[in-house]
Amino acid sequence: MLTDIAYAMAPAPDAGGQPGAAGGLMQFFPLILIFVIFYFLIIRPQQKRAKEQREMLANLKKGDKIVTAGGVHGLVDSLSDKTVTVKIAENVKVKLDRASVARLRTGAGED
């Protein structure tokens, strides 16, 4: 009687035998789909922004109007490999790392 209950609770055997490779791949399809979505919505745009930031820092020149990561607006006075000297007021110059430059000011209404 106990064995009859065990057989009744057991899953039915597959009619086709062992699952094929397509069945195994279909189990991973949702995981692959999630990775593709993350790549196109998160990873790729972030890599593009990082590349644009590196190019902007490499192309800085004297006289550029910039905004630092701390929100300080200024004018590039001089450059070295790793630092930027920024004029933020008359007779006030600040030496910063290049990485702390957030963006260039381009618009006329940003003064």
Buried (B, 14 or more C-beta within 10 A) or exposed (E): EEEEEEEEEEEEEEEEEEEEEEEEEEEEEEEEEEEEEEEEEEEEEEEEEEEEBEEBBEEBEEEBBBBBEEEBEBBBBEBEEEBBBBBEEEEEEBEBEBEBBBEBBEEEEEE
